[in-house]
Amino acid sequence: MASTALRLSGTDFESLRAHLRKHVLPIKITPPDPRRSFEWRSDFAPGPGISILRARYNSSLTYGSDSDVENLNLTFLCTGATVSTIGHRLIEQTPSRAMVHAQPTLARQTMHATDGEVAGVMLRFDAGLVSRLLTDMYDGARLTSLDLAPVIDLSTTFGQTLRSMARALDSGLRDAALQRRSPLAMALLAESTLRLILTEVPHRLSEPSVTRNGDPAPGQIRRAMSYMRANLHLPITVSDIAEAAGISSRSLQLGFRRYYEMSPTQFLRRIRLEAAHAELFSARNTLPVSEVALKWGFTNLGRFAAQYQAEFGHLPSDALKRVGPRR
């Protein structure tokens, strides 16, 4: 039995614009560079309460939402990267991160091709299904009022589970025979996936002052993260971070384990490594590796080098070589 998916491709921008606006979602899209050839492929599969778009382009594109319909979009990248403005947040997405947002909150997204290609998968949960679950779970709150945390780390247990469910939905929607035999199964899978998102992704209504099991709320953990980012260069302790977030050190540890599957010290080390990485690759940097390490809180140079290599795949001294001599 043939799939219900609509497969199209083309070499002109206007055909892409027409296809997306008719079958996928209303968007404002900026034409690609007219001096370069343009090719696109789209594979769109509709289903009960959900539709899935697989898209591939050979050049970068920029677009934004042009609709107030409160669909919920979940995207995975296969190749390339995106930079998006969602509400007040600027979000970078790579294949290691999924992105979730209320459709009207996507102000702008630029898809950047890598090696001549950017490709991804978008799951669109229809506004009717979203509204029904929000009525059941959060007394009918509007999706756009939730302020969903848009980034999902696909290396976490939640991220891996969500990707597996998305793959099952994608496979099922492209099997017309399965949909004909078991339309309820696909509808229930879509609902279960959306319910998982609304339960596990931090948002405004998932932030009581203390959660039912005594763990801190996502907002308190985000305050802790903001404090760490603002004080990277200082010798801050777990107690300092907990005090800034308004919780105990034990609650801080529990919260980071629950929401990010790491300890607060692991998070602090990661963002300090990122800061050191950025400085070593900066053309304006004139400091040797040892001083950059000390600047960002690493007192043991050997341990810093090992942690840096584990995070970025090369030694910190290699970063200086790649940038070249400073003037």
C-alpha positions, 0 to 999 in steps of 0.5 A, a space after each residue: 500500500 502506498 504511503 500517504 506522504 506528499 513528496 515534492 522537490 524543485 529547483 525554484 524558490 517560489 514552488 517551495 514557498 507555495 508548497 510550504 504555505 499550502 501544506 505545512 504552515 503559514 510562514 514568511 520566508 526570505 529567498 535564498 541567494 539568487 546567484 547560487 543554484 537552489 534545490 529542495 526536497 520535501 516529504 510531508 505526511 499528515 495524520 490524526 492530530 499531527 503531521 510530519 515534514 522531512 525537508 532538505 535544502 542545498 543552501 541556507 534559508 531564513 523564515 518565521 511564523 506567519 500564523 497565530 494558530 497554536 500548533 506545537 512544533 518539534 524539530 530535529 536536525 539531521 545536518 546543518 544548524 539553525 539559529 532561531 528567535 523564539 519569543 525573547 530567546 535566541 536558540 542555536 540548534 544542532 543535530 544533538 539538540 531538538 527544539 520545541 516551541 509554540 508556532 506563533 512564537 517563532 519570530 525568525 529562524 535561519 537554517 545554515 547548510 553544512 557541506 552544501 546541505 541542511 536537513 531536518 524533521 519537524 513534527 507539528 502537533 495540531 492546535 486542537 490536540 494541543 488545546 485538548 491536552 492543555 485543558 486536561 493537564 493545565 486547566 485550559 492554559 494557552 500554549 503561547 502562555 507556557 513559555 516552553 524551554 525550547 531546547 531538548 538535549 538528545 543525549 538525556 533519557 528524556 531526549 532519547 525517549 522523545 526521539 524514539 517516539 518521533 521515529 515511531 510516529 514518522 514511520 507510522 504516518 508513512 504507512 497507509 496500511 497501518 493507518 487504515 488498520 489502526 488509526 486509533 493507535 497513531 492518534 494515541 501515540 501522537 497524544 502520548 508524545 505530546 503529553 510527554 513534552 508538556 510534562 517533561 519540558 520545563 515551562 511556566 506552569 511546571 514551576 510551583 515553588 516546590 514540586 510534589 516530590 520536594 525537588 526545586 522548580 525549573 525556574 530555581 535551577 535556571 536562576 542557579 544557571 544564570 548566577 553561574 554564567 554571571 560569575 564564571 571567573 569567580 571561585 564560586 561554590 555549590 553553597 554560593 549557587 544554592 543561596 543565589 537560587 534560593 534553595 538548599 545545596 541538596 535541592 540544587 543537586 537534586 534539581 540538576 540531576 532531575 532536569 539536566 542529568 548532571 551535577 551543578 559542578 559539572 554544568 559549571 565546568 562545562 560553561 567554563 570550558 566553553 568560555 575558555 574555548 571561545 577565548 582561545 579561538 578569539 583572534 583578540 586573545 594574547 594569553 597563553 593556555 595556562 593563563 586562559 585556564 586560570 582566568 576561567 577557574 582551572 588551577 590544574 593545567 593537566 586536568 584542564 587540558 584533559 577535560 578540554 580535549 574530552 569536550 572539544 576533541 582537541 587540546 587547548 594548545 591546538 586551538 592557538 595553532 588553528 587561529 594562528 599568530 596574534 598581532 
